[in-house]
Amino acid sequence: APTATGARTSHRPSTAPEPPTKRSVMRLPLPAPNHALDWTVDTPLPYEAPTASAVIADLVDVTRTFGADPGHRVPALAFQPESLSDIRILPMAEIESAYYLRMRVADEPGVLADVTRILADLRISIDAALQREAGEGENQTDFILLTHRATEGRVDEAITRIQALSTVLSKVVRLRMEELS
């Protein structure tokens, strides 16, 4: 409201209730012998776990660098920027891997020959093949192939051709296989 000397304002405390909080006291051991850091964290209750974990992560970062010489600190992104180099990232079609291929096929003569001819035409070598006998009264079965290493592009093309066969009754299931030795 205006007065003879200027405007007058009044401030009242908010009547909105404070959100419930949880007070946590945590102890973080420091690298120096017999040193620790105690801190108190007040977190709003709905955010207790995420907020507390973020605080702990920040404190771990601080203590990790405490006392470490700059040459041996783990950088924030966990790699040394000067160790980066430009390497070509391959398109998926150029990635090489061995493959597991499984398909449901009609149980009739020539199916195996049709599928393996497609693979041979695309220079995809077969490591192993398994076709079980169809169950009694069934006229279809699963056909499983393991390939040697081949490019993803050639395998994609092979799958497209295989699925176009009238004797292949399902989509081809493909899994990339990596040797871990």
N, C-alpha and C positions, 0 to 999 in steps of 0.2 A: 504494500500500500504506500502511496506517496506521502511524504512528510515535508516539513519546512526545510529540512537539511538534506533531503534526498529520498531514496526508496528504502523501505524497510522490508526485510525478508525474515522469514522464520523457518527454522529447520526442525523437523520432528523425526524422531527415530522411526525406522520402518516398522510396520506392524506385521510384516511377513515373518513367519517362523523360520528359524535357522534350520537347514536340513540336518538330519541326524548324522553324526560322524562317529568314527571309531578311532580311538587314539592307540597307536602302536608304538612301542619302544623297541628298537632293534639295535643289535650290537654287531658291528662289522670289524673283524680282526684286520689289523694292518700288517704289512710285511715286516715292519720293525719289531723286534722282540718286545713283548709285554705292552704293546700298544693296541688300542682298539678305539673305534669311533662309535659313540652312542648317539642316536638321533631319534626324535619323536616325529611321527607322521600322523596328521589328522586327515583321514580320507572320508569322503561322503560314502555312506554305506552301500548304495547300489554299485559303486565303482571300486569297492575295496580291493579286490584281487588285481584288476588291471593296473590301478594306480600304484599299489604297493609293489607290484612286479616291475613297473617302469622305474620307480624310485630305486629299487634294489639294483636294477641293471645299470642305472647311472652311477650309483655308488661303487659297483664292481668295476666299472670303467675307470673311475677315479683312483681306486686303490690299486688297480692293475698297473697303472702308470706311476704310482707313488714309488719313488726311489729307483726306478728303472732308468738306465741311461738311454738317451734318445735313439741310439742305434739299435737297441733291442726291444723297443716298444712295439707292440702289435698295433698297427694302424687301425683306425676306425672301421675301414672296409675290409680288414683282415688280409690285405695284400700290400706290397710295397709298390707305389705307383710307377717307379722307374723299372719295375720288372715286367710291365705290360708291353706287349708287342702287337703289331698288326698282323693278324692271320686271317686268311680267307675262311669265312663261314660257309660250309657247303650247303647247297640247296638239298632238300630232302631226297630228291631224285638221284643224287650222287652219293648218298650215304651207303656204305657197304655193311652188310650183316648177313648172317645165316638166318633162315626162317623156318618156322613151324607153320605148316598149312594144313587145315582140316576142312573137309567138305563132305556133305551128304550127297551120295551118288546113287544112280540106278544100278541095281545088281544085274548087269548084262554084259556080254562080251564086247570088248573094244573100249570100254570107259577108261581103263588104265592107259591104254595106248594113246587115246585122244589127249588126255591130260599131260602125259609125259612128252608127247610130240610138241605141245605148246611150249613147255619148259625148254626142250632141246632147241627149238627155233629161236628162243630168246637167250640162248647160251647160259641157262640156269642149270647147274649140275645138282643131281639128287644125291643126298647122303644116305637117306633111308626112306623106305616106304612101308606102309602097313595098311592092308585092307582086310578086315575081318569078314568072315562068312556071314551073310544075312541071316537074321533069325528065322525060325520056322514060320512060314506063311508071309514073310516080308519080301519085298522086291527092291529094297534099298539098304545101303550100308554106309558106314563112315570110311573115308579114305584119308589117310594121314601121310604127309610128306615132310621130311626134314631136308632142307637144301644146304648146299655149301654156300660160302659167301657170294652174294650177288648184290647189284645195286638196287636200291629201292625203286627206281624208275622202271627197270626191267621186270621186277616182281609185280609192280602195279599193273603193267601191261599184261603180264601173264594172268593175273587174277581177273582182269577185265575179260580176257579171251576165254578163260576157264568157265567163268560164270555165264558166258553166252552159250555154252554147250547145253543141249537139251537134256543130256544125261546127268548134269549137275543140278541137284534139287534144292540147294541152299546157297547162301552167301558163303564165300570162303573166309574162314577164320584165320587171321594171320597174327603171329607173334614173332617179334624180332628176338633172336637168340644171340647172346654174347658169351664168349668164353672168358671165364674169370681166372684162368691160370696164367 
